[in-house]
Amino acid sequence: MKPFNTLIRTIAASTALVSLPSLAQAQAAAAGGGMVQMLIMFGGIGLVMYMFMIRPQQRRAREQREMIESSQSGDYLLLNSGFKVKLKHKDDRFFRVELAEGVTAEVDPSAVTMNTTAMETRANEAAEKAAAKKAGKNRNN
């Protein structure tokens, strides 16, 4: 009922503005100088929304898509449900995963949260790189 009341009030307010042209002209004359400021403000709000909401969401979606495409048989995946499974076969529409020894299931690729094998590989590479960097600093001292 509340949205209906809001709709009625909006229609009544817009009707009042249309029926009183002198009031609308007075408001337009007063807001003439503020129109540019208002457009700049709305443009700024749109830019902030793009930078802090839309762009990060697109980046996360791209990373998720790349992670799903780069998954290979034998990788361990983390599903939205919290199960850590082993990827057995990658299909166009589904992943066949092994939940336990001899227990396989088909899951939608969008249910995959993380490729833990790839994450562990990246972490090991970073640790090796840091160790090599540290060893290089110690050797120079």
Secondary structure as the mmCIF struct_conf table of DSSP 4:
data_model
#
loop_
_struct_conf.conf_type_id
_struct_conf.id
_struct_conf.beg_label_comp_id
_struct_conf.beg_label_asym_id
_struct_conf.beg_label_seq_id
_struct_conf.end_label_comp_id
_struct_conf.end_label_asym_id
_struct_conf.end_label_seq_id
HELX_RH_AL_P HELX_RH_AL_P1 LYS A 2 SER A 19
HELX_RH_AL_P HELX_RH_AL_P2 PRO A 21 ALA A 30
TURN_TY1_P TURN_TY1_P1 ALA A 31 GLY A 33
HELX_RH_AL_P HELX_RH_AL_P3 GLY A 34 MET A 49
HELX_RH_PI_P HELX_RH_PI_P1 TYR A 50 ILE A 54
HELX_RH_AL_P HELX_RH_AL_P4 ARG A 55 SER A 70
TURN_TY1_P TURN_TY1_P2 SER A 73 GLY A 74
STRN STRN1 TYR A 76 LEU A 79
TURN_TY1_P TURN_TY1_P3 ASN A 80 SER A 81
BEND BEND1 GLY A 82 GLY A 82
STRN STRN2 LYS A 84 LYS A 90
BEND BEND2 ASP A 92 ARG A 93
STRN STRN3 PHE A 95 ALA A 100
TURN_TY1_P TURN_TY1_P4 GLU A 101 GLY A 102
STRN STRN4 VAL A 103 VAL A 107
HELX_RH_3T_P HELX_RH_3T_P1 PRO A 109 ALA A 111
STRN STRN5 VAL A 112 ASN A 115
HELX_RH_AL_P HELX_RH_AL_P5 THR A 116 ASN A 140
#
